[in-house]
Amino acid sequence: MNSAVLKKTMYWFVVPALLMYLVFWIYPILKLFQYSISDYNGYVQQFNYIGFDNFKQVFKDGIVGTSLSNTLIYTVIFVVFSNAIALGLAFVLNMKIRATGLYRTAAYIPTLFSAIVVGFIWSYVYMPESGLIASVMNWLGMNGSDLNLLGSYGSALYAISAVEVWKHIGTSTVIYLAGLQTVPQDLIEAGKIDGASSWKITRFIRIPLLATSITINVTLSVINGLKAFDYPFIMTNGGPGRATSTLLVDIFRMAFKEQQFGLASALAVISFAVIILITTLFVTRLNKREVSA
């Protein structure tokens, strides 16, 4: 078989993957844009095109402002705390200590649970009167019955964000730990010989060489934060009021509870644009830092 025939044959192996990409990715996106400029209710196939009225409506009703604000706060908390805690854990677990394998396994265990299981477990942990936190507070002589983290407008979003951080710390820790184990020991020994302290070795050797791991973890954290749905939906259903209504929670509510599929599609288009924009900015910035490091 000559090279020309072989090259043509190789192209045919791409066709199945390309078809799946078109059917399950490109086509749904095109339909999403189509529905976003219509009054489609999700059930009746006859619908009218109404231009950009849906986009005007979601901005006019304040839906975008509230849900986007909640999503961004959620994302910032998740990105900062999950990466900071995971990086610290990675440094500790990279030390030569007893039962290191046990500690590494324990750090990764929360990642293995499904979102539904985690959501229900933490709902009971946060329960005002008989939950774990309330019981510990009562045992310590404090009034845990008055603590209602999920029922308070000011604390619900932060409480749910903490659950997301707890769930994903294991994955970030593994990535950071893998990066630390690739740091050349020669550089560390050279730093010690030059009289550098442990902090300076970490600051000027280990962390710069973790640039790729940081880029991966921050990018994944940003994407997970911006598409937050599981825990706000499972634990509070977007409440109290709209304190924990993220972009995806509002999309679900408008599409499947209020049968306003056109409005939901418009909000989904806005969410899609926001996620793409913020992720691109983060990746571009982190890649520049990675090159300079």
N, C-alpha and C positions, 0 to 999 in steps of 0.2 A: 504493500500500500504506500503510494507516494505521499509526500508531505501535504499537497493541496487537498487530496481526498481525506487525509487524516484530520486536517484543520476543519474541513466542512463537517466531518463526523463529530468532532468535539463540540461544535456549536449546538448540535442537536441535544447534547446532554444538558445544556443550559435551559432548554425550552420548558421542561417541567417546573423548574424553580421560578422561571420568569412568569409562567402562567399563574402559579400560586401567588406570586407577588402582585400581579395585576388584579386577580380576583379578590384576594383577601386584604389588600392594602390600598392600591390605587382606586379601584372601583368604589369601596366604601367612602373614601375621602371625597371623591367626586359627588357621590350621592349626598354626603353631608353638606357640601356647599349648595347643592340643589335644594335640599330641604330648608336650608337656612334662609332662603329668600322666598319661602312659600308659607302657606297656612296649614301645612300638613299636620294632622293630629295623631299619626302613628297607626291608624287603623283603616281609614277609608283612603283608597288609592287616588280618588279624584281630589285634586287640590289646586289652588290658584297661586300664581306668582305675585308677590306683594312687594318686590324690591327689597329695600333695606329697612323696612318697617320693624322687623324683628330685632335688628341690631339697635335701632333707636329705642325700642321698648325696653330692652334689658338695661340700657344705660339710663333711661328715664326713670325706671322703677328702682334704681339703686342696686340692682341685683349684682352687676359686675363689680361695683365698688366694694360692697360688703364681702362677697365671696373671694374676690381677688385679694383684698386686704388680709382676710383670714388665711388664705393659702400662702401668701408671702410670709406672714408671721410664722406660720407653721413650718415653712421651708427653712427660714433662717434659724429657728430653734433646732430643727432636726439636723441641718448641715453643721452648725457650730458644735453642738454638744455631742452628736454621734461621732464626729471626727476627732474632737478633742479627747473624749473618753477612750475611744478606740486606740488612738495613738499612744496615750498613756498606758493602756493595758498591754499594747504590743511591746513597749519598752520593758515593762515588768516581766512579761511572759518570755521575753528574749533572754532574760538573765539565766544564769546557771543556778537554779534552785531546785529543791526536792519536789517531786510530783508535778513537774512542769506539764507533762502530758495531761494529767487530771485537770489542772487549772485551765489549760487551753480548751479541753473538751467542755468544761463548765461554762466558759465564756461563749462558746459557740452554740450551746444547747437552745437558747431562746429563738435562734434563727430557724430551728427545725419545726416549730409549732406553726400551725396555720393561723391566718389573721383572725378567723372566727373564734378559735380557741383562746388566743391571746386577748381578744376584745372582751370576751365573756369573763375570763379570769380577772382581768384588771377592773372590770365593772364591779365585781364583788370586792376586790381590794379597796376600791374607792367608795364603797357603800357607806352612807353616813353613820348608821347606828351599829351595824354588826359586821362591817367590813374589817379587813386586816388593819388598815391604818387607824380606824376609829377604835378598834379593840386595843391596839398598842397604846394609843393616847389615853384611853380610859385606865389601862393598867399602870401607866405612869402618873396617874392622878389628874390628867387633863380631861377636858370635856370634848371627847371625840364625836359625840352625837351631833354637835353643831357644825362639824366640818363636812361640807357637801361640795366636793371639788367639781364633780360633773354637773351639779345642779346650779352652780353659781356662774353668772354671766362673765365674771371677770377671770375665773380660773379654769373653766372647762377646756378651752383651747390649749392651754399650757399643760393641763393634766393629760390630754390625749397625745400631745406632742411628746411627752415623756415616755409614753407607751411605745410610740414609734421609734424613739431613740433606743429604748431597751431591747426592742425586737431586732434591730439591725446592727447593734454594736458588734455582734459576733462576726458578721461578714466583713465589716470594715477592719476589725482587728486582725483577721486572717490575712487580708491583703497587705496591711502594714507590716505584719509579722513576716510575711514572705519577702517584702522589700528589705526589711532589716537583715534578714539572713543572707542577702546578696551583697551587703556592704563588705568590701574587702578588708580583712583583718590587718593587712599591711598598713593601710591608711590609719587605722585606729592605733596600732603600735607606734607608728611614726609620730602621731600626735602626742602620745604619752611620753615618748622619748624627748620631744621638744618642750615638755613641761605643761602641756595643755590640760586643764581640769576636765572632769567628766562632763560638766555642763558645756564647755567650749567644744569638746569632741562631738557631743550631741548636736550642738547648734551649728557648727561649721562643717561637720563631716556627715553625720548620720542623716539629719533632716534634709540637707540639699540632695543627698543621694536617694531620698525617698520621693523625689519630685514626681516620678511616674505614678507611684502608689497614691500620692496625694491627689493627682489629677483624676485618677480612676475613681477614688472614693468620693471626692467632692462632686464629680459629674453624676455619679450614681445617686448620691444623696440629693442633689438638686432635682433630678428627674423624679425620684420617689416622693420628695416633698411637694412638688408642683402637681403631681397626680394623686395627691392624698384623697382617699375615699373610704377605705376599709374601716378604719377605727372611728372617724367621725360619724360614719353611718351606723356602725354596729353599736357603739357605746352611747351616743346621744341623739342619733338621727338628725344631726345638724343643729340641735338645740343646746341650751335653752334659748328660745327665740331663734335667732340665726347666728348665735355666738360661735358655732363650730361648722357653719355651712361653708364648705370649700367649693371651688369651681365644679368639681365632679359631683359633689353631693347635690348642688343646685341643678346640674344637668339631669341627673337621675330623677330628682323630684319633679321637674317640669315635664320631662318626657313620659314617665311611667305613672306618676300620681295625678298630675294635672292635665295629661293628654295634650300638652302644648309642644308637640314635637318640633315645630318650626322654631319656636323660641329656644328650645333646648339645643337645636342644631346651631343656631346663631351663637349661643354661649359656648358651644363646643368649638366652633371656628375661632372664637376669640381666645379660648383656652389653648388651642393648638398653636396659635400665633405667639402667645405669651411664652409657652413652654419652649418652642423653637428659638425664640429670641433670647430668652434668659440663658438657656443651655448653650447656645452658640457663643454668647458673650463670655460665659464662664470658661468654656473649653478653649476659646481663643486666648483669653488672659492666662489661663493655667499653662497652656502650651508654650507661650512666650516665656513665662517664668521657668518652665522646665528646660527650655533651650539655654536660657541665661545661667541656670544652675549648673 
